[in-house]
Amino acid sequence: MGEPSGIGPEIALAAFDELGGRIGDHPLKLVGDAAVFATHQTSLIATKAKTNATLGKPDPKNSATVIEAIEIAVKACLAGEAAAMVTAPIHKAVLKEAGFPYPGHTEFLGFLTKAPRAVMMLASEKLRVVPLTIHTPLAESAGRHQQGRDPRDC
């Protein structure tokens, strides 16, 4: 679902509809607040937490729903109930304001999966890119390198 007052739900619905709700033999599921995905209830895994989203006005009160949607999708993948997950954009500052202790998706996914290291990959048909650093200013990464620290540990 991503940030419910942002572009995340719109992107998720457009992608779902463009793919006809399937990738090959695999049905797609949307994860989030039932009110946000009201038009796709039969393909929804609803969060218990609810939002009161206003388009263009992110609110920390909606953070529980954003976090729960990510947790549900990760649990489905780890249990073998889903083959993969795609995340929609989140509003990091709003989540931080609500007490979220991670700088972004990547670190949160690493925590949920107990991965020793998590990376973000941006992919298209022609190119796949894994950034050297995640959620770290370039100037800080360079400083870490000069100190003999691995900038990937940012």
Secondary structure, 3 states (H helix, E strand, C coil): CCCCCCCHHHHHHHHHHHCCCEECCEECCEEECCCCCHHHHHHEEECCCCCCCECCECCHHHHHHHHHHHHHHHHHHHCCCCCCCCCCCCCHHHHHHCCCCCCCHHHHHHHHHCCCCCCCCEECCCCEECCCCCCCCHHHHHHHHHCCCCHHHC
